[in-house]
Each structure stands twice: as C-alpha cells, then as structure tokens.
Amino acid sequence: MIAIAETQSSRIKSKLTYEKFVSLRLTEGRYEFINGDVVKVVNTRQHEDVVAFAYKKFDQEIDRLNLDLVIRQNVSIRTVVNSDKQSRVPDLSVIDREFWKSNPSDYSPLQKPIQLAVEVTSTNWDDDYIDKFSEYQSLGIPEYWIIDYLAIASREFLGNPKIPTVFVNLLDESGKYKTTKFTGDDKIISRTFPELDLTASQILNI
C-alpha cells in the first residue's frame, strides 16, 4: 500500500524582491521564490526514493550514450508569472553540459531553459499540474515530467478510477505542451532520452 506523502512548505521571509532573494544565496536546503515569499520545501523519504530512482536511470543513460547533459537536484530556475520573477527548483533538472559549466561559481537561478524538468507530485499537486506546467511552458523547457506515484491529483487529470501516472509534456512547434500519460507497463517515451528503457510501473512502484 502506498502511503500519502506530505510536502511541507514553511515561509521564512515575506514579500521580498526577486533580486533580494537571489542575494540571500540560500544553499542549505531547497527553497523556491513564489509571489514574493521564500518557501522551504521538505519532502518525505518515499518522495526522495522516487527522485533517486529517476536520477539513477537518467544518469545511466547519459553515461551510456555519452550525452552532453548533466543531471542535478536543487537547481533553481527563473520563471515569470505576470511579469513577476519567480524561482522554482524542480525535483530533477537535466541541463546542457556546456551551459552548466559555463559559470561554475554562479549562485543565481538559471535563466536559460533547461532540457528536462521532473516534478514528483505530493499533496500540493496543483502546483505541479497547473502553476509549474504554465511556468515551464512559458519558459520554453522542452520536456516536463510529472510523476504522480500517489495518484493524488484530481480526476480531471488522472481519470476515473485514479491510478498512479507519469505525464510527459513535450513542447510542440507553437510552444505549447502536448501531454502523454503513461501507466502500468507502458514504456515511457522521452524526447531527451529516446532510447530510455523504463516503464511507468518501474518508477511508480518505488
């Protein structure tokens, strides 16, 4: 039986500017900057196990094919909502290697779109399905995964009955995400990792 994970967010500052947030250089822990607030995110062990499994699979594929990519956790990326700058930290970020290494001493959030963002859904599921979906699409991130191993989102997204699902969102020529759902023994199709040998059940049943 899968236990429902809880992602806790605690607001540690209030109504800062984006520039002030960047100057804080918060490197201990995971922090996002949303609507003028700095939000610390803490995940359950099961959530982190899912992230670790995906990390391992992606890293193996990068090594196997000698891809010019790196995979990282706790990387901030700048997004924009209604002209307001925000900072998001995907559970996993797959980034062009040359771009990542171009400024190794920089603390500030990345402003160039990363190649692939992964979010593992917790109790604040609407953040991943709605807010980050819109922000990552607007930023131009080519591929965005939502791993809903808890089947916690609404039936609008998961259908009825609700079952654990991996959503792969790919930017089309018009800059809009086209979404494909993967469940059970479906083999996940990735634009970033076209030879990836991974089924939905392998990552959803961690």
C-alpha positions as CSV (number, residue, x, y, z in Angstrom):
1,M,0.0,0.0,0.0
2,I,1.3,3.5,-0.9
3,A,1.3,6.0,2.0
4,I,0.3,9.5,1.2
5,A,3.4,11.7,1.2
6,E,3.3,15.2,2.7
7,T,5.4,18.0,1.3
8,Q,5.8,20.7,4.0
9,S,6.4,24.4,3.0
10,S,7.4,27.0,5.6
11,R,7.6,30.6,4.7
12,I,10.8,32.2,6.1
13,K,10.7,35.7,4.6
14,S,7.8,37.8,3.3
15,K,7.4,39.9,0.2
16,L,11.0,40.2,-1.0
17,T,12.1,41.3,-4.4
18,Y,13.5,38.6,-6.7
19,E,16.9,40.4,-6.6
20,K,16.9,40.3,-2.8
21,F,16.1,36.6,-2.9
22,V,19.0,35.9,-5.2
23,S,21.3,37.8,-3.0
24,L,20.4,35.7,0.0
25,R,22.3,32.7,-1.6
26,L,20.3,30.1,0.2
27,T,22.3,26.9,-0.4
28,E,21.4,24.8,2.6
29,G,18.1,23.1,1.7
30,R,15.6,23.6,-1.1
31,Y,14.0,27.0,-1.5
32,E,11.6,28.4,-4.0
33,F,10.6,32.1,-4.5
34,I,6.9,32.4,-5.1
35,N,4.7,35.5,-5.1
36,G,7.3,37.4,-3.1
37,D,7.8,34.7,-0.5
38,V,10.7,32.4,0.1
39,V,9.4,28.9,0.6
40,K,11.4,26.0,2.0
41,V,10.3,22.6,0.7
42,V,10.7,19.4,2.7
43,N,9.8,16.0,1.1
44,T,9.1,12.6,2.5
45,R,11.5,9.7,2.2
46,Q,9.3,7.9,-0.3
47,H,9.2,11.0,-2.4
48,E,13.0,11.2,-2.3
49,D,13.2,7.5,-3.3
50,V,11.2,8.1,-6.5
51,V,13.5,11.1,-7.3
52,A,16.6,9.0,-6.6
53,F,15.4,6.2,-8.9
54,A,14.7,8.6,-11.8
55,Y,18.1,10.3,-11.2
56,K,19.9,6.9,-11.5
57,K,18.1,6.0,-14.7
58,F,18.8,9.3,-16.3
59,D,22.4,9.3,-15.2
60,Q,23.0,5.8,-16.6
61,E,21.5,6.9,-19.9
62,I,23.8,10.0,-20.1
63,D,26.8,7.8,-19.4
64,R,25.8,5.0,-21.8
65,L,25.3,7.4,-24.7
66,N,27.9,9.9,-23.7
67,L,25.3,12.7,-23.9
68,D,26.3,16.3,-23.4
69,L,23.9,16.6,-20.4
70,V,24.2,16.8,-16.7
71,I,21.5,15.9,-14.1
72,R,21.2,17.8,-10.9
73,Q,18.9,18.3,-7.9
74,N,18.3,21.6,-6.1
75,V,18.9,23.7,-9.1
76,S,17.0,27.0,-9.2
77,I,15.5,28.2,-12.5
78,R,13.9,31.6,-13.0
79,T,10.3,31.7,-14.2
80,V,8.0,34.6,-14.8
81,V,4.3,35.0,-13.8
82,N,2.5,38.2,-14.9
83,S,5.9,39.9,-15.3
84,D,6.9,38.9,-11.8
85,K,10.1,36.9,-11.5
86,Q,10.0,33.7,-9.5
87,S,12.4,30.9,-8.7
88,R,11.5,27.2,-9.0
89,V,13.5,24.1,-8.0
90,P,12.5,21.0,-9.9
91,D,13.0,17.7,-8.2
92,L,15.3,16.9,-11.1
93,S,16.9,19.1,-13.8
94,V,18.6,17.8,-16.9
95,I,20.8,20.6,-18.3
96,D,23.0,21.1,-21.3
97,R,26.6,20.3,-20.0
98,E,28.3,23.3,-21.7
99,F,25.8,25.7,-20.3
100,W,26.0,24.2,-16.8
101,K,29.8,24.5,-16.7
102,S,29.9,28.0,-18.3
103,N,29.7,29.8,-14.9
104,P,30.6,27.3,-12.1
105,S,30.7,29.9,-9.4
106,D,27.3,31.4,-10.0
107,Y,24.6,31.2,-7.3
108,S,21.7,32.8,-9.2
109,P,18.8,30.8,-10.7
110,L,19.3,29.7,-14.3
111,Q,17.6,31.9,-16.8
112,K,18.0,29.7,-19.9
113,P,15.5,26.8,-20.3
114,I,16.9,23.5,-19.1
115,Q,16.3,20.4,-21.2
116,L,14.1,18.4,-18.9
117,A,12.3,19.2,-15.6
118,V,10.9,16.5,-13.4
119,E,8.4,17.0,-10.5
120,V,7.3,14.2,-8.2
121,T,3.8,15.1,-7.0
122,S,3.0,15.5,-3.3
123,T,0.0,16.9,-1.5
124,N,0.4,20.3,-3.3
125,W,-0.3,18.6,-6.6
126,D,-1.9,21.6,-8.3
127,D,1.4,23.4,-8.1
128,D,2.9,20.8,-10.5
129,Y,-0.1,20.3,-12.7
130,I,-1.1,23.9,-13.1
131,D,1.4,26.5,-11.9
132,K,4.7,24.9,-12.8
133,F,3.1,23.5,-16.0
134,S,2.3,27.0,-17.1
135,E,5.6,28.5,-15.9
136,Y,7.8,25.8,-17.5
137,Q,5.8,26.0,-20.8
138,S,6.3,29.8,-20.9
139,L,10.0,29.5,-20.1
140,G,10.4,27.0,-23.0
141,I,11.5,23.9,-21.2
142,P,11.2,21.3,-24.0
143,E,10.2,18.4,-21.7
144,Y,8.5,18.3,-18.4
145,W,7.6,15.1,-16.4
146,I,5.0,14.9,-13.7
147,I,5.4,11.7,-11.7
148,D,2.2,11.2,-9.7
149,Y,3.1,8.0,-7.9
150,L,0.4,8.7,-5.3
151,A,-2.4,9.2,-7.8
152,I,-3.2,12.3,-5.7
153,A,-4.3,14.8,-8.4
154,S,-8.0,15.2,-9.3
155,R,-9.9,13.0,-11.7
156,E,-9.7,15.9,-14.2
157,F,-6.1,14.9,-14.8
158,L,-6.0,11.2,-13.7
159,G,-9.3,10.0,-14.9
160,N,-11.6,7.6,-13.0
161,P,-10.5,5.5,-11.3
162,K,-7.4,7.4,-10.3
163,I,-4.2,5.4,-10.8
164,P,-0.5,6.3,-10.5
165,T,0.6,8.0,-13.7
166,V,3.6,9.5,-15.3
167,F,2.8,12.6,-17.5
168,V,5.3,13.5,-20.2
169,N,4.8,17.0,-21.5
170,L,6.6,18.0,-24.7
171,L,6.7,21.4,-26.3
172,D,5.2,21.5,-29.8
173,E,6.1,23.9,-32.6
174,S,3.7,26.5,-31.2
175,G,5.4,26.5,-27.8
176,K,2.6,24.6,-26.1
177,Y,2.9,21.3,-24.1
178,K,1.4,18.2,-25.6
179,T,0.8,15.7,-22.8
180,T,1.1,11.9,-22.9
181,K,0.0,9.7,-20.0
182,F,1.9,6.5,-19.1
183,T,0.6,3.9,-16.6
184,G,1.3,0.3,-15.7
185,D,3.6,-1.5,-18.2
186,D,3.6,1.4,-20.7
187,K,7.1,2.2,-21.8
188,I,7.8,5.9,-21.2
189,I,8.7,7.9,-24.4
190,S,11.1,10.7,-23.8
191,R,12.5,13.2,-26.3
192,T,15.5,13.8,-24.2
193,F,16.3,10.1,-23.8
194,P,14.8,8.4,-26.9
195,E,16.4,5.1,-26.0
196,L,15.3,5.1,-22.4
197,D,14.2,1.6,-21.3
198,L,11.8,2.5,-18.5
199,T,8.1,1.6,-17.8
200,A,5.7,3.6,-15.8
201,S,5.3,0.8,-13.2
202,Q,9.1,0.7,-12.5
203,I,9.1,4.3,-11.4
204,L,5.7,4.5,-9.9
205,N,6.1,1.4,-7.6
206,I,9.2,2.5,-5.7
